[in-house]
Amino acid sequence: MSRSLIFSFFIIVSVSLILSCQKEEVNPNIPDTYINFTIDPNSTFYQPLNTAGGWMYLTSELPSRGIIVHRINQTEFVAFDRIPPNEPNKCCDGNNCTRLIVDGHYPFAKDTCMGTLFSLLDGSIFEGEGRYPMIKYNTLYTGGLLRVFN
């Protein structure tokens, strides 16, 4: 085989591999807000987060609709925005818009407008309609403090 034929073959295979890689689709409904705070999840102020399986709503700056923090086990936490990830403005009445809720649905968050249930472990859709999982924020638990950030 000639060098040019080998080179051409290599280019074709490389381009095919690059084009065949499927990237995760980015949710266009992610609020453009800065999230960066630290809490002590073991303090009495955050008592619902003191044990594995506990969860709590925390406030955040607009356009976020708040944050759900969930303690998975002694060292793992997840944090999700309360904005419905698929149809965030479908059930808005003026400035009052739907938020994801946990009450009565644990270990799931429910979009009360669309009826979709999301897992509090990874944010994926558990039941119902929707294209996107819950909007997840980064968490870092070290030295007894939990940092939530994007």
PEMOMO-V179927 format. One record per residue. RES is the residue in one small letter. SS is DSSP state (H for helix, E for strand, L for the rest). PHI is phi in whole degrees, -180 to 180 (NA if undefined). Layout:
RES_SS_PHI, RES_SS_PHI
//
This chain:
m_L_NA, s_L_-82, r_H_-63, s_H_-68, l_H_-68, i_H_-64, f_H_-62, s_H_-63, f_H_-61, f_H_-61, i_H_-64, i_H_-63, v_H_-65, s_H_-63, v_H_-64, s_H_-61, l_H_-65, i_H_-65, l_H_-71, s_H_-81, c_L_-71, q_L_-101, k_L_-92, e_L_-67, e_L_-74, v_L_-86, n_L_-73, p_L_-74, n_L_-93, i_L_-65, p_L_-67, d_L_-87, t_L_-139, y_L_-93, i_L_-116, n_E_-165, f_E_-147, t_E_-128, i_E_-132, d_L_-103, p_L_-67, n_L_-96, s_L_-79, t_H_-69, f_H_-64, y_H_-110, q_H_-51, p_H_-60, l_H_-93, n_L_-68, t_L_-129, a_L_-59, g_L_92, g_L_-77, w_E_-145, m_E_-158, y_E_-86, l_E_-124, t_L_-85, s_L_-154, e_L_-71, l_L_-64, p_L_-89, s_L_-62, r_L_-107, g_L_112, i_E_-132, i_E_-101, v_E_-107, h_E_-128, r_E_-92, i_L_-77, n_L_-150, q_L_-59, t_L_-122, e_L_-116, f_E_-130, v_E_-131, a_E_-138, f_E_-130, d_E_-74, r_L_-87, i_L_-73, p_L_-61, p_L_-74, n_L_-103, e_L_-132, p_L_-63, n_L_-112, k_L_-65, c_L_-114, c_L_-103, d_E_-126, g_L_69, n_L_-91, n_E_-97, c_L_-119, t_L_-61, r_L_-127, l_E_-71, i_E_-125, v_L_-110, d_L_-43, g_L_78, h_L_-121, y_L_-51, p_L_-96, f_E_-129, a_E_-108, k_E_-116, d_E_-86, t_L_-70, c_L_-80, m_L_-92, g_L_82, t_L_-76, l_E_-104, f_E_-119, s_E_-73, l_L_-81, l_L_-83, d_L_-134, g_L_84, s_L_-73, i_E_-72, f_E_-97, e_E_-154, g_L_109, e_L_-87, g_L_151, r_L_-106, y_L_-115, p_L_-77, m_L_-61, i_L_-81, k_E_-103, y_E_-108, n_E_-73, t_E_-132, l_E_-140, y_E_-110, t_E_-151, g_L_61, g_L_81, l_E_-114, l_E_-112, r_E_-106, v_E_-117, f_E_-158, n_L_-122
//
